[in-house]
């Protein structure tokens, strides 16, 4: 009888621990998804700025057709990217293309003095700051979540319940810290 | 206490002192007690004892007054040191050695007694702000004792969000302050370190525009930096408070400079938010 009671108590305690741990992982996974939504909002804001910037520069440097095509292609690829692993390199390409576009724009004094161009540059800088901050929040959440998933005792059963390590969002693909075959975990 | 036209002003106050009558009373009391013990051991007559007792009590009172005067003078000298006057003058700030405590937000009103010292009135993002050491004293009940903080108070009204409170997380299941509700932001790091409460009637879009990713990251940075910011943020009425536990000493001159430097972009963000509440179409 005593042995049965001890066994029952052990099972109950283990079950409670499992429930607490499971709920904790769900909460962390939702945080990762939420933070990714934050990044997407800022990335979309940047994508929306691109046509206006291109038009502003085109008015002064219509011959830079190749650059405009490059910016448009990078934007299309970035918009089609799915999850942090794909979005990282695609957004890095957008950053490079935008950098060149702004540099070209700045080489025209009339354009540099244009209020519209200055306002667009300001908005772009602001958006870049927000993207950097959102990335920091997202990567921070991923780190906390991955640590929880990959450490004992969660590592034993987390995979069985569909909790897998998430990808970091890196602007530079080469700097990725935790290569993983999996994408963003499902909510 | 705050003045919207000129920003937050700190008003001079007399140095925190021990009351003179209390010193005289305590001196007389201890003098009489010492005399009573001597009498009990010496076996003097009652009349003689009364005469001597009165003299000893008087002497005790005089001694008590003297001790209190010296202590108060010392306390006064300690805060009016020329170091901070020169420090403030060099930066174009105003220095108030002993100031009346501000009372604009709940943390400022906390405690049974409050004192302020080593206050600076300084401009940040074009706003007249105040940075000073604030001490509150709880004289009865639980948590008796004193707590010292350093607060930066800016004249800003966060319409639609206030009352706002950001406090260090001390429990896993805290309770919200009346009229507010907990805000769950996307940063797990922020959630682990702080509880964020905003007005229960706050508009989610306004909340989002204040707590942008950039602002969340700033809050985390302030908490880790060696500055007088980052532990508490409160907004109520026309004032925003940022601060942490601590005191101001001459060794903290660099910390004061770093505080002002790091506060600048945060105050600027809050200012833009405040302006956008009045001009919704101009907000980004």
Interface residues (C-beta under 8 A of the other chain):
Chain A: X28 X31 X34 X35 X37 X38 X42 X123 X126 X129 X130 X131 X133 X134 X136 X137 X140 X141 X144 X145
Chain B: X186 X187 X188 X189 X191 X212 X213 X214 X216 X217 X284
